[in-house]
Amino acid sequence: MQTPDAPINRPRGRGAAANTEQRFSALQVSYDPGEEPTKVVTKFFQDHSTSIISRNNSPDMPFGASLNPYRGCEHGCAYCYARPTHEWLGWSAGVDFESRIMVKMDAPALLRTELARDKYLPESLSLSGVTDCYQPVEKRLEITRGCLAVLAECRHPVTLITKNHLITRDVDHLAELARYQATAVYISITTLDADLARKLEPRASSPSMRLEAIRILAAQGIPVGVSVAPIIPGLNDSEIPAIINAARDAGAQFAGYTVVRLPFSVKEVFALWLEEHYPGMKDKVLNRIEETQGRTLSHPEFGKRLKGVGVWSDQISQVFKLSIKRAGMLHRRSELTTAHFRRPRDTGGQMELW
């Protein structure tokens, strides 16, 4: 594994500069400095999970149930808090996380089966709660679209968050859900600077394309807002007012934010990223993140990790609240309802989702 002081030989088109050490494996793969592969091909693996809805009781999460069609994420965001989840699979939170993707091809069928159960009680789902459900391979596999087809048929409430313009492909299902107050969408915009976005989130849609996605969704009557997340103090916090105004002009109705946190090996990935792209700002940015996370890089307490603590987090909160007030936007989306839920129609065993 590289250290932040070693020469960086980054795999092309990746957010991570290297594979970090795997917490749960005694066997580690390392390269001498300068000998790391510069081209890593993305590989996809079948995830044979037998259930599709995950539940949590975290007070930090605005949802109790989520659906994740993919594990790992091609977008390759350098700061992604979900990277350590790949270590549970025996892979690294570094390059592996964005190049070794587990796909749940059976997700729509599993969802249909779950919603058809007599004992199933509908509750608002989050799609996705961990990795982006519209990462690039979704264009070809259409797993998320298949899940939305089931949810639209059942009028089942679902919230979505994505960095990808690809969500506009599914306005038909989203508009149908919106008719029954059963959907809301957050488009995540970290920066309006295309160059910074390309470095920070190398395979996500550009900021201009994300704003275009807001326009398209809003024009179809789909409740859409902006997630200014994560806010990285010392790097993109000055952009909060501009992002809010641009999203408002595109049609966003509500907004939310989180401050960055760097749990486990994410701290190594992000330190390497800063070392390569903004070496002169590295110490300043990491120190400010520590200040917002209680003198660590990821606060251990619920209720403090996502909004932060201390002077810098207070300043971020004040700037955000003032920005949405001036923009005439809401801090919270409208509540979704389960009142119109209906169980899926019997298709005689044929899953006609696409």
Stockholm file with secondary structure:
# STOCKHOLM 1.0

chainA/1-354         MQTPDAPINRPRGRGAAANTEQRFSALQVSYDPGEEPTKVVTKFFQDHSTSIISRNNSPDMPFGASLNPYRGCEHGCAYCYARPTHEWLGWSAGVDFESRIMVKMDAPALLRTELARDKYLPESLSLSGVTDCYQPVEKRLEITRGCLAVLAECRHPVTLITKNHLITRDVDHLAELARYQATAVYISITTLDADLARKLEPRASSPSMRLEAIRILAAQGIPVGVSVAPIIPGLNDSEIPAIINAARDAGAQFAGYTVVRLPFSVKEVFALWLEEHYPGMKDKVLNRIEETQGRTLSHPEFGKRLKGVGVWSDQISQVFKLSIKRAGMLHRRSELTTAHFRRPRDTGGQMELW
#=GR chainA/1-354 SS CCCTTSCCCCCTTCSCSSCCCCTTCSCCCCCCTTCSCSCCCCEEEECCCSCCEEECCCTTCSCSEEECSEESCTTCCTTCTTGGGGGGGTSCSSHHHHHEEEECTTHHHHHHHHHHCTTCCCCCEEECSSSCTTCTTHHHHCHHHHHHHHHHHHTCCEEEEESCGGGGGGHHHHHHHHTTTCEEEEEECSCSCHHHHHHHSTTSCCHHHHHHHHHHHHHTTCCEEEEEEEECTTTTGGGHHHHHHHHHHHTCCEEEEEECCCCTTHHHHHHHHHHHHCGGGHHHHHHHHHHHTTSSSSCSSTTTTTTCCHHHHHHHHHHHHHHHHHHTCBSSCCCCCCTTCCCCCCCTTCCCCC
#=GC SS_cons         CCCTTSCCCCCTTCSCSSCCCCTTCSCCCCCCTTCSCSCCCCEEEECCCSCCEEECCCTTCSCSEEECSEESCTTCCTTCTTGGGGGGGTSCSSHHHHHEEEECTTHHHHHHHHHHCTTCCCCCEEECSSSCTTCTTHHHHCHHHHHHHHHHHHTCCEEEEESCGGGGGGHHHHHHHHTTTCEEEEEECSCSCHHHHHHHSTTSCCHHHHHHHHHHHHHTTCCEEEEEEEECTTTTGGGHHHHHHHHHHHTCCEEEEEECCCCTTHHHHHHHHHHHHCGGGHHHHHHHHHHHTTSSSSCSSTTTTTTCCHHHHHHHHHHHHHHHHHHTCBSSCCCCCCTTCCCCCCCTTCCCCC
//
